[in-house]
Amino acid sequence: MHLILIRHADAAPPIAGQSDAERPLSTTGKEQAQQLAHFLHRQQLCPSLLLCSPYQRARQTAEPLQRICGSEIWMDSALTPTSNVEDAYTLLIQFRSFPILGCITHQPLIGHLAATLLCCSSLPIAIPPATALIFELRRQSSYPAATLLGLYPPTPIL
């Protein structure tokens, strides 16, 4: 199974009175989301299902993938910025029957998920906005374990 962890694209700055969940993508973020969707389509890595945080910026990142790749979107509160990594991982493995599963979430959760899958640390890895980490999940493993196959965009992770 391939798992594509995606940090939402660049978000607009917060506006007074606006909740964090309501923050939309910036103009740059909308372009990044389009570019990411086109990249995954060209690489034949279109997720059948996108698990997505219900926050607006995550939903807006998912929309081009739905339009370009035909991905179905499933919103889940286990993917918000303050969600627990164990709950998020439990959600992911419920959908392991999908050959390519996408997950759009936030920092620090995405950083914790990546670190857990790579078995490298309990500290989160800093993942820039609009970054996709492409993993192959090890099905036979009794603990979260995966091989990192690639990144988009191909830039260093901090």
C-alpha positions in Angstrom: 0.0 0.0 0.0 1.2 3.5 -0.8 0.4 6.2 1.6 0.8 9.9 0.6 1.0 12.2 3.6 0.4 15.8 2.5 0.7 18.9 4.5 -1.9 21.5 3.4 -0.7 24.2 1.1 0.3 27.7 2.2 -2.5 29.3 4.3 -3.5 32.9 4.5 -2.6 34.7 7.6 -5.2 34.7 10.4 -7.7 37.5 10.5 -9.0 38.9 13.8 -12.1 36.9 14.9 -11.4 34.0 12.5 -10.9 30.6 14.0 -7.8 28.5 13.0 -10.1 26.0 11.3 -11.5 28.7 9.1 -8.2 29.9 7.6 -8.2 29.5 3.8 -5.4 28.9 1.5 -3.4 31.9 0.2 -3.2 32.6 -3.5 0.2 30.9 -3.4 -1.4 28.0 -1.6 -4.0 27.5 -4.2 -1.3 27.4 -6.9 0.7 24.9 -4.8 -2.4 22.6 -4.4 -2.9 22.6 -8.2 0.8 21.8 -8.9 0.7 19.0 -6.3 -2.4 17.4 -7.9 -0.8 17.6 -11.4 2.4 16.1 -10.1 0.6 13.1 -8.5 -1.5 12.6 -11.6 1.6 12.6 -13.9 3.3 10.1 -11.6 0.3 7.9 -11.5 0.0 8.3 -7.8 -3.6 9.5 -7.6 -5.1 8.4 -4.3 -8.4 6.6 -4.5 -9.3 8.1 -1.2 -8.1 11.2 0.5 -8.5 11.3 4.3 -8.6 15.0 5.1 -8.7 17.3 8.1 -12.0 19.3 8.2 -10.1 22.6 8.4 -10.7 24.8 5.4 -7.1 25.0 4.2 -6.8 21.2 4.2 -10.1 20.9 2.3 -9.0 23.5 -0.2 -5.7 21.5 -0.7 -7.8 18.4 -1.4 -10.1 20.0 -4.0 -7.6 19.9 -6.9 -6.8 16.3 -6.2 -10.5 15.4 -6.3 -10.9 17.3 -9.6 -7.7 16.2 -11.3 -7.3 12.7 -9.9 -10.9 11.8 -9.1 -10.1 11.1 -5.5 -12.9 10.7 -3.0 -12.6 12.9 0.1 -13.3 11.7 3.6 -13.1 14.3 6.4 -12.1 13.3 9.8 -11.4 15.2 13.0 -8.5 12.8 13.8 -6.4 14.8 11.3 -6.5 18.3 12.9 -3.3 20.0 14.0 -3.7 19.0 17.7 -4.8 15.4 17.0 -3.1 12.5 18.6 -0.7 10.6 16.4 -2.0 7.2 17.6 -5.6 8.1 16.7 -4.5 9.4 13.2 -2.5 6.2 12.6 -5.5 4.1 13.6 -7.6 6.0 11.1 -5.0 5.4 8.4 -4.7 1.7 8.8 -8.5 1.3 8.7 -8.2 2.2 5.0 -5.1 0.1 4.2 -7.1 -1.9 1.6 -6.8 1.1 -0.8 -3.7 0.7 -3.1 -3.0 4.5 -2.8 -4.3 6.3 0.2 -3.8 10.1 0.6 -3.9 12.0 3.9 -4.0 15.8 4.1 -3.2 17.2 7.5 -1.2 19.8 9.4 2.0 20.4 11.3 2.8 19.1 13.9 0.6 16.0 13.3 2.1 15.3 9.9 5.6 15.5 11.4 4.7 13.1 14.2 3.1 10.7 11.7 6.2 10.8 9.4 8.6 10.3 12.4 6.4 7.3 13.6 6.3 5.7 10.2 10.1 6.0 9.7 10.7 4.7 13.3 13.1 7.5 13.8 11.8 9.6 16.7 8.9 10.7 18.9 9.8 14.3 17.9 8.0 15.6 14.8 9.8 16.2 11.5 9.3 19.8 10.2 7.3 19.4 7.0 6.9 22.5 4.8 3.4 23.4 3.4 2.4 21.7 0.2 4.8 18.8 0.7 3.8 15.2 0.0 5.7 12.3 1.5 5.2 9.1 -0.5 5.5 6.0 1.7 5.1 2.3 1.1 3.6 0.8 4.3 4.9 -2.5 5.5 1.7 -4.6 5.8 3.2 -7.4 7.9 4.7 -5.2 10.5 3.2 -5.2 14.1 4.2 -1.6 14.6 4.0 1.5 12.3 6.7 1.1 9.7 7.2 2.4 6.2 9.7 3.1 3.5 9.9 6.7 2.2 9.8 6.4 -1.6 9.8 10.1 -2.4 9.0 13.7 -1.8 7.1 16.5 -3.6 8.5 19.0 -4.1 11.9 17.4 -4.1 13.4 19.7 -1.4 15.1 19.1 1.9 13.0 18.4 4.9 14.1 20.3 8.0 
